[in-house]
Amino acid sequence: MATPRPLWSVTPLLYSDSISQRLDCDVYLKLENLQPSKSFKYRGISLFIQEALKSHGPNLKIVIASGGNAGLAAAYAAKTLAIPCTVYMPLRSSSMVPVLEALGATVITEGIDYDAALWNAKKAVKNDPHSVVVPAFDHPTIWKGHSSMIEEIKSQLPEEVRPNAIFCSVGGGGLVGGVIIGCQTVGWDDVPLVTLETKGADCWYCSLLFNDTSKWGRPTAEEFEFQGLMSPIRESEKLIYTARLSKIDTRASSLGAKEPSEEVVKMALDRPGPIALVRINDEMAMQAALSFADDHKMLVELACSTTLTPAYMPGMLGKLDLEKHFPPGTGSASTSMSTQEEPSERKKPVLVFIVCGGANVSLEELSEYRGLLKSKSARTKKSLRQFWVDGWEQKLNT
């Protein structure tokens, strides 16, 4: 049977004049917020559902556990393919219920978090051979679908131009898994990846840091703060660990996986190119969301604006120390703490930010963020200056 036509949209790769000028780089934005379900998740989840339909036939019923965006992607795909969809959601996600029901999905809200919703979803399909649980982020087909955005980026960049770095946020690892596979496919295995999370949803950051304390000059595991449990994964004779957070404590709820995908952690550790680990406070993500809305007239949720913080927090990009991975003669005032060449002798770095999207955002929320940031409390001031890179605390100049 022929491979079905993808349901996802080929999204624009927008050259951002304003961010490019601000960073002294050539900056491109991959606008995954323009997918039918408003996030990148539509790629992998719609592909998984299409594959399941091909395998199970027209009696297929799909079930998914989600806090919002994965369920929305599944509901859109199910409506397009005319198959039943049931979404299990934590109680805190009730605001998404009307949107999902309008798409024809059955919504069941029970359990305090995603783990409880997933348990209920798996229980529901146990005795139904026609029902399939759609994984929110942890499956090779999901990563394959997400990887298509990298192939698009390569075809959309000017001829013979390749990125000097790709930026994306991380929750459970579905997006970064797709980015890693996509880079393998197009020959960008050496391109630095900058992965960003918020404090309180930093299972990826902690997992990679714990497993590799020397590859990129990180401190030893004992030298960084970690609240949670380490789960060992045995691979051949080598133990690999994933961090399981005891709780999620961030406003960026779409990043709220307690534990990352084991396979994606393995892929990241085996990747030849560098991966920078960045952890920020919620307040930085709030500021980036407001700045992006003013700049590009688009609303994005905090899980998405987390990716954009290096574009809008002055001095942050230089502290990521990316320039050491760039080809000779490539650099900018923003990517290096001290630039030796004259501007006319330098090639500007090409940076790609994946604007991953998400439906958990509103004008009211952005107004709330603006009010919080205007309070100028000591906590807010500190949170807008403090972040962590590869285990090391960094501070921006005020």
Order of alpha helices (4+ residues) and beta strands (2+ residues): beta-alpha-beta-alpha-beta-alpha-beta-alpha-beta-alpha-beta-alpha-beta-alpha-beta-alpha-beta-beta-alpha-beta-alpha-alpha-beta-alpha-alpha-beta-beta
